[in-house]
Amino acid sequence: GEDLVDRLTKELAERMEDSPNGASQFGALSGVLFKMGLRWQMRTPPYIILLIRTFLTLEGVVDPVDKNYNIYSAALPWAIQRALSPSTEESAATLRASLLNEKNELQWERLLELASQSGPANAAAAADKVAATKNTVDNNAAAPEMLTDTNT
């Protein structure tokens, strides 16, 4: 049989695709997670409920001003910065091991692989952005200090 994580991931993806505005509005994700929580008897921690309420409020405030506002696009720069700024030594080591080789060089192919996991529709755009970034770094000849824990 299918692994539970795979089943939940597949169901989440299918429900989000079937949901109106599922790719752009947090309210859609909130509704899908609520329904899945009931079906799978999952309990949501209070801090997650607070985050959900915060994002739903943000969407409610922005919607009358900009009907095309995409909360995921707006949050992406912060999410990337946070993901690349580990707060513990263990998470910094894991991130470094995932993206750097033994010579402390960025593994571009690994980065492309991770970017392509965001879905087929985003894979080509992600690959183009990674390739452009690689060219910029290569042309400057000096790679920036990467994956430094900024929280110490």
C-alpha atoms as an extended CHARMM CRD file, in Angstrom:
* protein
*
       152  EXT
         1         1  GLY       CA              0.0000000000        0.0000000000        0.0000000000  PROA      1               0.0000000000
         2         2  GLU       CA              0.8060000000        3.6340000000       -0.2420000000  PROA      2               0.0000000000
         3         3  ASP       CA              2.7330000000        5.3690000000        2.5500000000  PROA      3               0.0000000000
         4         4  LEU       CA              0.5330000000        7.5980000000        4.7560000000  PROA      4               0.0000000000
         5         5  VAL       CA              2.5660000000       10.7240000000        3.9650000000  PROA      5               0.0000000000
         6         6  ASP       CA              2.2310000000       10.0080000000        0.2440000000  PROA      6               0.0000000000
         7         7  ARG       CA             -1.5360000000        9.4890000000        0.6170000000  PROA      7               0.0000000000
         8         8  LEU       CA             -1.9680000000       12.7430000000        2.5400000000  PROA      8               0.0000000000
         9         9  THR       CA              0.2340000000       14.6590000000        0.0890000000  PROA      9               0.0000000000
        10        10  LYS       CA             -1.6970000000       13.3020000000       -2.8800000000  PROA      10              0.0000000000
        11        11  GLU       CA             -5.0620000000       14.0820000000       -1.2800000000  PROA      11              0.0000000000
        12        12  LEU       CA             -3.9520000000       17.6070000000       -0.3630000000  PROA      12              0.0000000000
        13        13  ALA       CA             -2.7770000000       18.2630000000       -3.9320000000  PROA      13              0.0000000000
        14        14  GLU       CA             -6.0040000000       16.9060000000       -5.4270000000  PROA      14              0.0000000000
        15        15  ARG       CA             -8.2180000000       18.9030000000       -3.0670000000  PROA      15              0.0000000000
        16        16  MET       CA             -6.2440000000       22.1000000000       -3.7100000000  PROA      16              0.0000000000
        17        17  GLU       CA             -6.5160000000       21.6250000000       -7.4810000000  PROA      17              0.0000000000
        18        18  ASP       CA            -10.2780000000       21.1260000000       -7.1560000000  PROA      18              0.0000000000
        19        19  SER       CA            -10.6900000000       24.1580000000       -4.9060000000  PROA      19              0.0000000000
        20        20  PRO       CA            -11.5230000000       27.5290000000       -6.4930000000  PROA      20              0.0000000000
        21        21  ASN       CA             -8.4620000000       29.8090000000       -6.1430000000  PROA      21              0.0000000000
        22        22  GLY       CA             -6.5920000000       26.9260000000       -4.5230000000  PROA      22              0.0000000000
        23        23  ALA       CA             -3.2840000000       28.0710000000       -5.9810000000  PROA      23              0.0000000000
        24        24  SER       CA             -3.5370000000       31.6610000000       -4.8370000000  PROA      24              0.0000000000
        25        25  GLN       CA             -5.6580000000       32.0600000000       -1.7250000000  PROA      25              0.0000000000
        26        26  PHE       CA             -4.8880000000       30.9200000000        1.7760000000  PROA      26              0.0000000000
        27        27  GLY       CA             -8.5910000000       30.5960000000        2.5110000000  PROA      27              0.0000000000
        28        28  ALA       CA             -8.7420000000       27.6850000000        0.0790000000  PROA      28              0.0000000000
        29        29  LEU       CA             -5.8670000000       25.9480000000        1.8770000000  PROA      29              0.0000000000
        30        30  SER       CA             -7.5230000000       26.5800000000        5.2310000000  PROA      30              0.0000000000
        31        31  GLY       CA            -10.7740000000       24.9890000000        4.0530000000  PROA      31              0.0000000000
        32        32  VAL       CA             -9.0000000000       21.9780000000        2.5680000000  PROA      32              0.0000000000
        33        33  LEU       CA             -6.9400000000       21.4310000000        5.7250000000  PROA      33              0.0000000000
        34        34  PHE       CA            -10.0790000000       21.7000000000        7.8750000000  PROA      34              0.0000000000
        35        35  LYS       CA            -11.8650000000       19.0320000000        5.7960000000  PROA      35              0.0000000000
        36        36  MET       CA             -8.8130000000       16.7710000000        5.8040000000  PROA      36              0.0000000000
        37        37  GLY       CA             -8.4600000000       17.2520000000        9.5620000000  PROA      37              0.0000000000
        38        38  LEU       CA            -11.9820000000       15.9820000000       10.0570000000  PROA      38              0.0000000000
        39        39  ARG       CA            -11.4830000000       13.0650000000        7.6860000000  PROA      39              0.0000000000
        40        40  TRP       CA             -8.1320000000       11.9600000000        9.1180000000  PROA      40              0.0000000000
        41        41  GLN       CA             -8.8970000000       13.0410000000       12.7150000000  PROA      41              0.0000000000
        42        42  MET       CA             -5.8980000000       15.3560000000       12.8220000000  PROA      42              0.0000000000
        43        43  ARG       CA             -5.6080000000       17.8660000000       15.6520000000  PROA      43              0.0000000000
        44        44  THR       CA             -4.3120000000       21.3340000000       14.8490000000  PROA      44              0.0000000000
        45        45  PRO       CA             -2.0410000000       23.0120000000       17.4190000000  PROA      45              0.0000000000
        46        46  PRO       CA             -3.2510000000       26.4330000000       18.6470000000  PROA      46              0.0000000000
        47        47  TYR       CA             -0.2720000000       28.2920000000       17.1420000000  PROA      47              0.0000000000
        48        48  ILE       CA             -1.1680000000       26.9330000000       13.6840000000  PROA      48              0.0000000000
        49        49  ILE       CA             -4.7720000000       28.0800000000       14.1360000000  PROA      49              0.0000000000
        50        50  LEU       CA             -3.4630000000       31.5530000000       15.0490000000  PROA      50              0.0000000000
        51        51  LEU       CA             -1.3300000000       31.6430000000       11.8750000000  PROA      51              0.0000000000
        52        52  ILE       CA             -4.2940000000       30.5530000000        9.7710000000  PROA      52              0.0000000000
        53        53  ARG       CA             -6.4830000000       33.2890000000       11.2820000000  PROA      53              0.0000000000
        54        54  THR       CA             -3.7330000000       35.8540000000       10.6470000000  PROA      54              0.0000000000
        55        55  PHE       CA             -3.4260000000       34.9620000000        6.9640000000  PROA      55              0.0000000000
        56        56  LEU       CA             -7.1980000000       34.8300000000        6.5200000000  PROA      56              0.0000000000
        57        57  THR       CA             -7.4560000000       38.3130000000        8.0260000000  PROA      57              0.0000000000
        58        58  LEU       CA             -4.7230000000       39.5560000000        5.6830000000  PROA      58              0.0000000000
        59        59  GLU       CA             -6.5660000000       38.1420000000        2.6940000000  PROA      59              0.0000000000
        60        60  GLY       CA             -9.8010000000       39.7430000000        3.8680000000  PROA      60              0.0000000000
        61        61  VAL       CA             -8.1460000000       43.1530000000        4.1560000000  PROA      61              0.0000000000
        62        62  VAL       CA             -6.3560000000       42.9530000000        0.8040000000  PROA      62              0.0000000000
        63        63  ASP       CA             -9.1490000000       41.3720000000       -1.2750000000  PROA      63              0.0000000000
        64        64  PRO       CA            -11.2600000000       44.5490000000       -1.6970000000  PROA      64              0.0000000000
        65        65  VAL       CA             -8.1630000000       46.4220000000       -2.8780000000  PROA      65              0.0000000000
        66        66  ASP       CA             -6.5540000000       43.7700000000       -5.1130000000  PROA      66              0.0000000000
        67        67  LYS       CA             -8.5950000000       40.7760000000       -6.2850000000  PROA      67              0.0000000000
        68        68  ASN       CA             -5.4730000000       39.2370000000       -7.8610000000  PROA      68              0.0000000000
        69        69  TYR       CA             -3.3840000000       39.3100000000       -4.6740000000  PROA      69              0.0000000000
        70        70  ASN       CA             -1.5620000000       36.0150000000       -4.1900000000  PROA      70              0.0000000000
        71        71  ILE       CA             -0.5120000000       35.4820000000       -0.5950000000  PROA      71              0.0000000000
        72        72  TYR       CA              1.8980000000       32.7090000000       -1.5830000000  PROA      72              0.0000000000
        73        73  SER       CA              3.7800000000       34.9790000000       -3.9920000000  PROA      73              0.0000000000
        74        74  ALA       CA              3.9030000000       37.7240000000       -1.3790000000  PROA      74              0.0000000000
        75        75  ALA       CA              5.2510000000       35.3540000000        1.2800000000  PROA      75              0.0000000000
        76        76  LEU       CA              7.7750000000       33.5770000000       -0.9690000000  PROA      76              0.0000000000
        77        77  PRO       CA             10.7590000000       35.9170000000       -0.4330000000  PROA      77              0.0000000000
        78        78  TRP       CA             10.3520000000       35.7030000000        3.3470000000  PROA      78              0.0000000000
        79        79  ALA       CA              9.9110000000       31.9260000000        3.2350000000  PROA      79              0.0000000000
        80        80  ILE       CA             13.0570000000       31.4740000000        1.1250000000  PROA      80              0.0000000000
        81        81  GLN       CA             15.0670000000       33.7770000000        3.3990000000  PROA      81              0.0000000000
        82        82  ARG       CA             13.8310000000       31.8940000000        6.4620000000  PROA      82              0.0000000000
        83        83  ALA       CA             14.5570000000       28.4930000000        4.9140000000  PROA      83              0.0000000000
        84        84  LEU       CA             18.1040000000       29.5980000000        4.1040000000  PROA      84              0.0000000000
        85        85  SER       CA             18.6950000000       31.0350000000        7.5980000000  PROA      85              0.0000000000
        86        86  PRO       CA             18.7090000000       28.0490000000        9.9360000000  PROA      86              0.0000000000
        87        87  SER       CA             18.4280000000       28.8460000000       13.6310000000  PROA      87              0.0000000000
        88        88  THR       CA             20.2900000000       25.8390000000       15.0470000000  PROA      88              0.0000000000
        89        89  GLU       CA             23.6560000000       24.2640000000       14.3290000000  PROA      89              0.0000000000
        90        90  GLU       CA             21.9380000000       21.0130000000       13.4110000000  PROA      90              0.0000000000
        91        91  SER       CA             19.6470000000       22.6400000000       10.8390000000  PROA      91              0.0000000000
        92        92  ALA       CA             22.5660000000       24.6580000000        9.4150000000  PROA      92              0.0000000000
        93        93  ALA       CA             24.5640000000       21.4440000000        8.9990000000  PROA      93              0.0000000000
        94        94  THR       CA             21.6150000000       19.7310000000        7.3090000000  PROA      94              0.0000000000
        95        95  LEU       CA             21.1010000000       22.6310000000        4.9120000000  PROA      95              0.0000000000
        96        96  ARG       CA             24.8050000000       22.8030000000        4.0780000000  PROA      96              0.0000000000
        97        97  ALA       CA             24.9410000000       19.0330000000        3.4930000000  PROA      97              0.0000000000
        98        98  SER       CA             21.8950000000       19.2900000000        1.2170000000  PROA      98              0.0000000000
        99        99  LEU       CA             23.2190000000       22.0930000000       -0.9860000000  PROA      99              0.0000000000
       100       100  LEU       CA             27.0150000000       22.2050000000       -0.7540000000  PROA      100             0.0000000000
       101       101  ASN       CA             29.6410000000       19.6870000000       -1.8000000000  PROA      101             0.0000000000
       102       102  GLU       CA             32.7780000000       18.7030000000        0.1420000000  PROA      102             0.0000000000
       103       103  LYS       CA             34.6070000000       21.7340000000       -1.3270000000  PROA      103             0.0000000000
       104       104  ASN       CA             31.9060000000       24.0330000000        0.0990000000  PROA      104             0.0000000000
       105       105  GLU       CA             30.6120000000       24.7900000000       -3.4180000000  PROA      105             0.0000000000
       106       106  LEU       CA             26.9420000000       25.0680000000       -4.2970000000  PROA      106             0.0000000000
       107       107  GLN       CA             25.5820000000       21.9540000000       -6.0130000000  PROA      107             0.0000000000
       108       108  TRP       CA             23.5670000000       23.5790000000       -8.8050000000  PROA      108             0.0000000000
       109       109  GLU       CA             22.1070000000       20.2680000000       -9.9710000000  PROA      109             0.0000000000
       110       110  ARG       CA             20.8170000000       19.5360000000       -6.4590000000  PROA      110             0.0000000000
       111       111  LEU       CA             19.2720000000       22.9980000000       -6.2890000000  PROA      111             0.0000000000
       112       112  LEU       CA             17.5440000000       22.3800000000       -9.6440000000  PROA      112             0.0000000000
       113       113  GLU       CA             16.3160000000       19.0230000000       -8.3710000000  PROA      113             0.0000000000
       114       114  LEU       CA             14.8120000000       20.6280000000       -5.2560000000  PROA      114             0.0000000000
       115       115  ALA       CA             13.2620000000       23.4330000000       -7.3120000000  PROA      115             0.0000000000
       116       116  SER       CA             11.6650000000       20.9580000000       -9.7030000000  PROA      116             0.0000000000
       117       117  GLN       CA              9.9460000000       19.2310000000       -6.7800000000  PROA      117             0.0000000000
       118       118  SER       CA              7.7000000000       22.2690000000       -6.4700000000  PROA      118             0.0000000000
       119       119  GLY       CA              5.6650000000       20.8580000000       -9.3580000000  PROA      119             0.0000000000
       120       120  PRO       CA              5.9480000000       20.4610000000      -13.1170000000  PROA      120             0.0000000000
       121       121  ALA       CA              4.3600000000       23.8350000000      -13.8160000000  PROA      121             0.0000000000
       122       122  ASN       CA              7.0190000000       25.6150000000      -11.7690000000  PROA      122             0.0000000000
       123       123  ALA       CA             10.0010000000       23.4300000000      -12.7100000000  PROA      123             0.0000000000
       124       124  ALA       CA             10.9020000000       25.2220000000      -15.9530000000  PROA      124             0.0000000000
       125       125  ALA       CA             10.6340000000       28.6900000000      -14.4080000000  PROA      125             0.0000000000
       126       126  ALA       CA             12.6570000000       27.5750000000      -11.3860000000  PROA      126             0.0000000000
       127       127  ALA       CA             15.3180000000       26.0240000000      -13.6190000000  PROA      127             0.0000000000
       128       128  ASP       CA             15.5920000000       29.2600000000      -15.6200000000  PROA      128             0.0000000000
       129       129  LYS       CA             16.0000000000       31.3290000000      -12.4480000000  PROA      129             0.0000000000
       130       130  VAL       CA             18.6170000000       28.9620000000      -11.0220000000  PROA      130             0.0000000000
       131       131  ALA       CA             20.5290000000       28.9520000000      -14.3150000000  PROA      131             0.0000000000
       132       132  ALA       CA             20.4750000000       32.7510000000      -14.4380000000  PROA      132             0.0000000000
       133       133  THR       CA             21.7170000000       32.9520000000      -10.8490000000  PROA      133             0.0000000000
       134       134  LYS       CA             24.4710000000       30.4260000000      -11.5880000000  PROA      134             0.0000000000
       135       135  ASN       CA             25.6000000000       32.4800000000      -14.5870000000  PROA      135             0.0000000000
       136       136  THR       CA             25.6670000000       35.6480000000      -12.4840000000  PROA      136             0.0000000000
       137       137  VAL       CA             27.7530000000       33.9740000000       -9.7710000000  PROA      137             0.0000000000
       138       138  ASP       CA             30.0690000000       32.3660000000      -12.3360000000  PROA      138             0.0000000000
       139       139  ASN       CA             30.5520000000       35.6780000000      -14.1530000000  PROA      139             0.0000000000
       140       140  ASN       CA             31.4060000000       37.4920000000      -10.9240000000  PROA      140             0.0000000000
       141       141  ALA       CA             34.0190000000       34.8330000000      -10.0980000000  PROA      141             0.0000000000
       142       142  ALA       CA             33.5830000000       35.3710000000       -6.3720000000  PROA      142             0.0000000000
       143       143  ALA       CA             30.8220000000       33.3230000000       -4.7980000000  PROA      143             0.0000000000
       144       144  PRO       CA             29.0650000000       35.0290000000       -1.9210000000  PROA      144             0.0000000000
       145       145  GLU       CA             29.2470000000       33.5950000000        1.5860000000  PROA      145             0.0000000000
       146       146  MET       CA             26.4040000000       31.1170000000        1.5980000000  PROA      146             0.0000000000
       147       147  LEU       CA             24.1760000000       29.4950000000        4.1410000000  PROA      147             0.0000000000
       148       148  THR       CA             25.4020000000       31.3820000000        7.1290000000  PROA      148             0.0000000000
       149       149  ASP       CA             23.3490000000       31.1810000000       10.2900000000  PROA      149             0.0000000000
       150       150  THR       CA             22.2190000000       34.7640000000       10.8200000000  PROA      150             0.0000000000
       151       151  ASN       CA             20.5350000000       33.9790000000       14.1210000000  PROA      151             0.0000000000
       152       152  THR       CA             23.6850000000       33.4930000000       16.2010000000  PROA      152             0.0000000000
